[in-house]
Amino acid sequence: QVQLVESGGGLVQPGGSLRLSCAVSNTIFRVNAMGWYRQAPGKQRELVAMIRRVGDATNYADSVKGRFTISRDSAKNTVYLQMNSLKLEDTAVYYCKAQIEFSDYWGEGTLVTVSS
């Protein structure tokens, strides 16, 4: 069974930085894309950033452009999200998603709290 294990969440002050990691295991198939979504209390889950296997193409939500950077280590089937200049409104549960073959797999989420 495919597993996604996230790490790196926590409490940070506004303006601070965090780095999230997500590792995919138990798959023999290529991971076509990996990404991060987030869900704040009372809001819908939204895409934060995505990176694709082909050409390492990336896309970001407008709200995080210039502050967040997504990257991947294909050999480790791991994706990272470097979050800088964090704002109060970045507080949410961050979920990792992997597209493998024709299916999507989700992690359990990691909480990021931005607070002074």
N, C-alpha and C positions, 0 to 999 in steps of 0.2 A: 504494500500500500504506500502510495506516494506521501511523503511527509514534508512539511515546510516548518522550519523552526526559526522563529524570529528572536532577535535580541537587540539590546541597546536603548530601550526606552527608559524614561525616568523623569525626574524633576529638574527643570533648568530655569534660570532667570531670563527675562526678556533680553534679547541681544546675544544670548548664549548659543552654544552649538551642541549637537548630538549627532551620533552616527548609528544608524540602524543597519542591521545585517539580517539576511534571510538565506538559509541554506536549504536546498532541495535534496532529498535523499530517497532511496528505494525506487529509482526509475532507471530503465535501460534506454529510454527514448530521449531524443534531443529536446531541450527546453527552448521553445521558440521565442518566448518573451517572458519577461518578469517585470513586475511593477509593484508600486505601493499605492494603496488607497488609504483613506482615513475617514473616520466617522466621529463627529463631535456630538455631544449630547443633544438630542432633539433634532438632529439633522440627518440627511441622507448620506450614505457612503459616497465619497467622491474620489476620482482619480487624482493622485498627486504627481506621479511620474511613472514612465514606462520605458523599458529598454528592450529592443528586439535583437535576436541573434544575428539577423542579416544586417551587416553594416553597423551594428551597434547603434542603430537609429534610436533616438530618444524623443520623448515629448513630455511636456510639463503642464501642470495647471498654471494659469496666468498668475495666480496668487503666490506661487512659490518660485517663479522664474527669477533667476539671478541670486537666489538665496539657497536653493536646494540643488544638489547634484546627484544623479543616479549613475551607478557604475556596476560592472559585473565582472566576476572571475568565472569564465566558462568552464575552466578545468575543475573548479570546486562547485559548480552549479550554485553559486552564491551571488546575491545581489546586495548592493549597499545603497544607503541613502544618507548622504552627508547633508545635514541641516544646519545652516548658519543663520545668524541674525534672526533668531526665533522670536515670534510675536505671540502675544496672548492668544490670538485667534488660531494659532497652530495647535493648540491643545486638542487632543483627540486620541482615539485608539487607532493605531496605524496597522494596517493589514497588508501582508505580502500576498501576491498572486502570481502563480506560474501557469503559463500556457504550454501544455505538453501534448503533442499530437493534436487531437481535436477536443481536449478537455481542459477545463480550468480547475486549479487547485488553490486552496486558500490556507493561510496560516491562521493561528488562533488570535493573533493581534498582540500588540505591545503598546502600553499606555505612554503617551508623551504629555507631560504637563508643563506648561510654561506659566510661571507665576513668580511674582516678586515677594 
